[in-house]
Amino acid sequence: MFEPAPLNNRTILSVAELNAEVNQLLNRGFSLIWVEAEISNLVRPSSGHLYFTLKDNKSQIRSAMFRNRNMKLNITPENGMKVLVRGRVGLYEPRGEYQFIAEHMEDAGVGQLQREFEALKKKLSEAGLFDDNHKKQLPEYPKRIAIITSPSGAAIRDILNVLKRRSPQTPLLIYPVSVQGSNAKGQIEAAIRRADKDDSCDVIILARGGGSIEDLWSFNEENVAKAIYHAVTPIVCGIGHEIDFTIADFVADLRAPTPSAAAELITADVRQLLTNVTQNKVWLQQHLIKTIQEKQQKLNWLTARLDLQKPSTKVQQQSQRLDEVSSRLHLQLQTLLNNKSLQLASFQARLQANQPVRKIADSKQALSYLSSRLMQSLNNKIHYEQSRFSLQVAKLDSISPLKTLERGYSITKDSQTNQLISSASAITNKQKLTIRFKDGEIHATAISDD
């Protein structure tokens, strides 16, 4: 910063010093900023620098972009182009003009599309359209391939060339669509739904050649993404070049960097298959020959062992032994049968000697006799016990207090305690008494003579 020279206690700046001060203030006050505006008054001098005006419908600012920065641009600035510019605010000191020093520039339309792309990508990702668990397995050997692309573009030619070389036997079904423009997104969605509905196709290629983000925008539409997501048939996307990514790539079951790569990823090379078949055939023949030789050697060895053991002789010996065992078994059975017959005859004789009918008759007679004796004994016992009982009753009756009552005596008891009173001295004045006679009881109160 310049130090102004004091004069009569005044601070006096030169114009150069003032502009330098303002320039530093602007540099410190504004960091890198973005400006959206339209280019006008564009000048390209031989130095390679760019000088232009950035304007909107209300204001404008002079701007510059130096050669070391504009050499890296991906766009060619033109008058009337709407751009997004990143840079710093400064002052052109020689003329004291406020200006904008640009360091980066991009097409504002592309920037807007990029923002829309990121917003839709975030929305569909949160909705689960990019989830790996929804990706479908591709068939190893497709029966028929559906191709959705422009019928006149380079993509269809590349795909057909690859398929002709790798898998010429696979049938193809082409669904021609516009891959660019306002009608493209509707045609692409409809083609995806038609191809998915066709059961004869078991994989779909969605493809187009390279281009700008505007050119590829039909594959960034939400309706196309949802059509891919809801399709039952696996879909492979081969859109643009390897660096190009679209929303369709994220939703598809497989993303290929180019249309040609998409055709290669879903097919097996017929030449490689033939090579594999030939190699497998040779291996199988060698394996079979080796197996047959091993089995033949084992058969020869077993045959030799069998001849040494003479199985016919062994069969004869076993047959003879079987005859011997059968004879011995028959003899043992006959002997056992005879013994059992003798034993049965002995049991029959013993049973005859101990006839159950006779024993039952004897037992009945003995039972009748014993029953008669038992009844007689019981009757005698009863008569005897009855006589004893009568005698005891008579003796008990003779000493019963009731007999005493019949002779005119009475029994006196305390009415409260029911205790027998046997002496007059035991009676108190006004004591409640119960006096029993032979035909009943009376209640009385004792009265003293005193």
Summary of the structure (lengths in Angstrom):
residues: 450
radius of gyration: 65.7
end to end distance: 155.7
largest distance: 176.3
contacts: 1167
relative contact order: 0.05
helix: 51%
strand: 20%
